């Protein structure tokens, strides 16, 4: 059922502007649009919200307690909030750049949003950069999903690694046959509901673990070392992690690299955001009254998408802060790379693993949708290829399975994908594109020229400088703030990417380094 809501108040009816140019002058005419306007709050908007939130709340949330233990409680809470703001701002930057490119008439409807703005900003280099980062981010994310599902099948179905890989390939290939995001919207809602169970389980275990702090405080240094090695101590419940008795670190700046990859990966909706934006645009175009211009459709699409991004990322920040803080407060520095491994063995933990595997499997299609949008036209060409696309998707899922054989650790895949792919996609490239295209300045100049050319009586008409939006001073201040945010995205993204990749390789070479550092001794002693 479609939800009908009133549109935001407009100062005047929307009009379509058509422009004709010759060598001497430019003439503009206004055509009235149909009286029935589009609506922002439709069923497609709520489906888009569910899809975007579900693509964010995925495997990345499992690593946030461990990342928080590395960076410190206060630093992580503030950092997650800033990361959410930064990535959501990057998405809006991309939408605004796309609007400028479309208004300028460059690009084209036959290419995707990312490809369009990449080409407009830096030509072929921009296209290659954005497509490469998109593929790295989404394939790395999908591989992390694949790894987790394989681990769950091996543990609970008593299958070998090879058989678990094969079963997972069959299941995920079938899921990949879903071609429209609206087809998996109901699966997204189911996924969000199942995460309530997992978070409730975390709250329950965290409460129990926090009650053990007094018991842990009485342990000797030797017992703490033994607990770090073996996971429990005779006479003490396995849920009583020794790290919970340690002082809570508020900020550990040396742990920024270990925190950055998982934190950026947690906001994994960046990769699918433009696909969701395109799906909203398609629904708006279908619902638009006859005669509605594409400019007006895009305006309402942008407005609806801003609400979707703001709502989804606000919810994501709240969820991530709670999960990261609870996990760290409960299990301290001994929290595992994925929080489920810190839970005690039992039916509740097993159910959480199985439910999460089902959720990740169901949303695999959402995460792979941007990948299909890139490789299918590149390999099969544009047009009707109804017979070939299922085979291609099966082959790509098989290649992901091979990557999972090479990198079987879920947390390592998450950290590396976040530090490389999602850092480029969510921080560096959107900032660079925005600084290059500068859509704010374009809008200001366009408005100024339109007023100068179209108003016959300056005394009768109100200039943009005297508008209710605060005038040109407010416009310039907003432009300056956007430029600062864009520069910060590029700087933080580059720094975090380098430190994050370095930390991943350090951990791969010496996986017990973090435990030894906290104990002050070698685990081999």
Secondary structure, 3 states (H helix, E strand, C coil): CCCCCCCCCCCCCCEEEEEEECCCCEEEEEEECCCCCCCCCCHHHHHHHHHHHHHHCCHHHHHHHHHHHHHCHHHHHHHHHHHHHHHHHHHHHHHHHHHHHHHHCCCCCCCCHHHHHHHHHHHHHHHHHHHHHHHHHHHHHHHHHHHHHHHHHHHHHCCCHHHHHHHHHHHHHHHCCCCCHHHHHHHHHHHHHHHHHHHHHHHHHHHHHHHCHHHHHCCCHHHHHHHHHHCCECCECCCCCHHHHCCCCCCCHHHHHHHHHHHHHHCCCHHHHHHHHHHHHHHHHHHCCCCCCHHHHHHHHHHHHHHHHHHHHHHHHHHHHHHHHHHHHHHHHHCCCCHHHHCCCCHHHHHHHHHHHHHHHHCHHHHHHHHHHHHHHHHHCCCCCCCCHHHHHHHHHHHHHHHHHHCCCHHHHHHHHHHHHHHHHHHHHHHHHHHHHCHHHHHHHHHHHHHHHHCCCCCCCCCHHHCCCCHHHHHHHHHHHHHHHHHHHHHHHHHHHHHHHHHHHHHHHCCCHHHHHHHCCCCCC
